[in-house]
């Protein structure tokens, strides 16, 4: 997939998170860190917890999408789509990552608060 197409996937994820489309995200990308929860419930919990931990509100947020290639030492993975949410008056961000596999699959790998 071209970089612009990968960026579009990231924008799709960000807009879906902002619109609380957790079931759609779970169906579209899945989620690597579900533990014993349903994927949509795990996505919702992790995103809402991360926003709270960042001290932000979605109304005051902005996001950007960055594409990073995995080094050749990472067999099976091609690209990492980083989706970062920024908040007014906070130095913390929410990071959501999608991994592109060599097989052409896209997986929501994690959602977390980062400094």
Phi, psi and omega in degrees: 000144178286159182303316181299322178292321177295319177299321178298323176297319178296317177297319177301316178297312181301313180295323178294320176297316180297327180268009179058038179272055187294322178294320178298314180300315180299319180288319185286315187243341190072187178206126184289329188250072180260336187054240183258005183270160171294144183306315181298319179293320179293319178298312180302310182298313182294319180292311181296320177296318181294319178297316179297315180297326179287345179076024183250174171233146182296331180295332181254021184260159171223159179224159170219161183235132179232140178252130178232135178275140174285145175294160182299345180280002179252076183299137178097340181246142180251302186226156174243126177258109180264125178245115183244130175257130179249149183231142175297141177065026176218138176270354180264156180230164170254128181245126173238133185236134174248135177254133173261126180264161177299334180281357179088018177262152178236125184232128171290112189276316181194161173227127182205165174268132179230152179268000000 
